[in-house]
Amino acid sequence: MMKKLLRSKYKEIRRSIIDKEDRDNIIFNRVINNTKVIDADTLLIYVSNEEEVDTINIIKYFINKKKIKNVVINFILKFECSICAQCR
């Protein structure tokens, strides 16, 4: 029960973030400029939902950059995923 309450609480906090796009951009820049990520052969990343940090731009960046050999994308089937349309 406690876990359910905590999830609800933090879900509400994430929904209330006003400058989400700015925060997403800050995280995007930190990820693409991280030397461990840059030097990696494989990137494991999830497809985010609208309440989470946006990972779509990170996925697109590394797929288009083609420096990382493998971009492994994980998504949960219960969410509607439009990754193919967004990455083109």
BALOBA-1460 file (C-alpha; in Angstrom, 3 decimals):
// residues 88
<rec num="1" residu="m" x="0.000" y="0.000" z="0.000"/>
<rec num="2" residu="m" x="2.812" y="2.427" z="0.871"/>
<rec num="3" residu="k" x="4.393" y="1.860" z="-2.548"/>
<rec num="4" residu="k" x="1.119" y="2.754" z="-4.263"/>
<rec num="5" residu="l" x="0.817" y="5.969" z="-2.227"/>
<rec num="6" residu="l" x="4.383" y="6.976" z="-3.025"/>
<rec num="7" residu="r" x="3.867" y="6.342" z="-6.739"/>
<rec num="8" residu="s" x="0.738" y="8.487" z="-6.723"/>
<rec num="9" residu="k" x="2.475" y="11.249" z="-4.807"/>
<rec num="10" residu="y" x="5.440" y="11.445" z="-7.165"/>
<rec num="11" residu="k" x="3.255" y="11.094" z="-10.233"/>
<rec num="12" residu="e" x="1.397" y="14.218" z="-9.110"/>
<rec num="13" residu="i" x="4.676" y="16.023" z="-8.508"/>
<rec num="14" residu="r" x="5.842" y="15.151" z="-12.035"/>
<rec num="15" residu="r" x="2.528" y="16.325" z="-13.502"/>
<rec num="16" residu="s" x="2.853" y="19.669" z="-11.728"/>
<rec num="17" residu="i" x="6.255" y="20.560" z="-13.207"/>
<rec num="18" residu="i" x="5.740" y="23.821" z="-15.038"/>
<rec num="19" residu="d" x="8.940" y="24.064" z="-17.079"/>
<rec num="20" residu="k" x="9.113" y="20.403" z="-18.140"/>
<rec num="21" residu="e" x="10.412" y="21.196" z="-21.612"/>
<rec num="22" residu="d" x="13.311" y="23.228" z="-20.196"/>
<rec num="23" residu="r" x="14.159" y="20.465" z="-17.748"/>
<rec num="24" residu="d" x="13.951" y="17.855" z="-20.522"/>
<rec num="25" residu="n" x="16.403" y="19.933" z="-22.589"/>
<rec num="26" residu="i" x="18.842" y="20.203" z="-19.686"/>
<rec num="27" residu="i" x="18.786" y="16.428" z="-19.223"/>
<rec num="28" residu="f" x="19.092" y="15.881" z="-22.999"/>
<rec num="29" residu="n" x="22.236" y="18.029" z="-23.095"/>
<rec num="30" residu="r" x="23.728" y="16.291" z="-20.073"/>
<rec num="31" residu="v" x="23.180" y="12.879" z="-21.649"/>
<rec num="32" residu="i" x="24.519" y="13.678" z="-25.130"/>
<rec num="33" residu="n" x="27.605" y="15.372" z="-23.654"/>
<rec num="34" residu="n" x="28.373" y="12.658" z="-21.095"/>
<rec num="35" residu="t" x="31.740" y="11.101" z="-21.987"/>
<rec num="36" residu="k" x="30.673" y="7.628" z="-20.834"/>
<rec num="37" residu="v" x="27.650" y="7.790" z="-23.132"/>
<rec num="38" residu="i" x="29.688" y="9.207" z="-26.014"/>
<rec num="39" residu="d" x="32.287" y="6.431" z="-25.687"/>
<rec num="40" residu="a" x="29.709" y="3.639" z="-25.377"/>
<rec num="41" residu="d" x="29.111" y="1.040" z="-28.079"/>
<rec num="42" residu="t" x="25.588" y="0.367" z="-26.839"/>
<rec num="43" residu="l" x="22.953" y="2.693" z="-25.420"/>
<rec num="44" residu="l" x="20.071" y="1.183" z="-23.442"/>
<rec num="45" residu="i" x="17.149" y="3.570" z="-23.192"/>
<rec num="46" residu="y" x="13.431" y="3.416" z="-22.561"/>
<rec num="47" residu="v" x="10.607" y="5.158" z="-24.398"/>
<rec num="48" residu="s" x="9.187" y="7.621" z="-21.927"/>
<rec num="49" residu="n" x="5.575" y="8.443" z="-21.329"/>
<rec num="50" residu="e" x="4.432" y="12.051" z="-21.054"/>
<rec num="51" residu="e" x="4.937" y="12.154" z="-17.282"/>
<rec num="52" residu="e" x="8.608" y="11.156" z="-17.466"/>
<rec num="53" residu="v" x="11.742" y="12.816" z="-18.768"/>
<rec num="54" residu="d" x="11.392" y="12.947" z="-22.544"/>
<rec num="55" residu="t" x="13.691" y="10.314" z="-24.062"/>
<rec num="56" residu="i" x="12.454" y="10.557" z="-27.666"/>
<rec num="57" residu="n" x="14.933" y="13.320" z="-28.575"/>
<rec num="58" residu="i" x="17.775" y="11.376" z="-26.971"/>
<rec num="59" residu="i" x="16.825" y="8.281" z="-28.994"/>
<rec num="60" residu="k" x="16.571" y="10.282" z="-32.233"/>
<rec num="61" residu="y" x="19.900" y="11.998" z="-31.571"/>
<rec num="62" residu="f" x="21.839" y="8.771" z="-31.122"/>
<rec num="63" residu="i" x="20.107" y="6.937" z="-33.963"/>
<rec num="64" residu="n" x="20.892" y="9.814" z="-36.347"/>
<rec num="65" residu="k" x="24.428" y="10.309" z="-35.040"/>
<rec num="66" residu="k" x="25.308" y="6.676" z="-35.819"/>
<rec num="67" residu="k" x="28.404" y="6.804" z="-33.587"/>
<rec num="68" residu="i" x="26.945" y="4.361" z="-31.103"/>
<rec num="69" residu="k" x="26.661" y="0.951" z="-32.744"/>
<rec num="70" residu="n" x="23.557" y="-0.239" z="-30.885"/>
<rec num="71" residu="v" x="20.659" y="1.783" z="-29.554"/>
<rec num="72" residu="v" x="18.463" y="-0.632" z="-27.613"/>
<rec num="73" residu="i" x="15.007" y="0.795" z="-27.021"/>
<rec num="74" residu="n" x="12.704" y="-0.622" z="-24.380"/>
<rec num="75" residu="f" x="9.059" y="0.276" z="-24.103"/>
<rec num="76" residu="i" x="6.138" y="-1.067" z="-22.154"/>
<rec num="77" residu="l" x="3.361" y="-2.341" z="-24.396"/>
<rec num="78" residu="k" x="0.578" y="-0.916" z="-22.243"/>
<rec num="79" residu="f" x="1.587" y="2.582" z="-23.387"/>
<rec num="80" residu="e" x="0.830" y="3.691" z="-26.892"/>
<rec num="81" residu="c" x="4.226" y="4.177" z="-28.498"/>
<rec num="82" residu="s" x="4.709" y="6.277" z="-31.614"/>
<rec num="83" residu="i" x="8.484" y="5.997" z="-31.654"/>
<rec num="84" residu="c" x="8.680" y="4.939" z="-35.288"/>
<rec num="85" residu="a" x="6.776" y="7.969" z="-36.495"/>
<rec num="86" residu="q" x="8.737" y="10.330" z="-34.248"/>
<rec num="87" residu="c" x="12.192" y="9.035" z="-35.143"/>
<rec num="88" residu="r" x="11.827" y="9.431" z="-38.872"/>
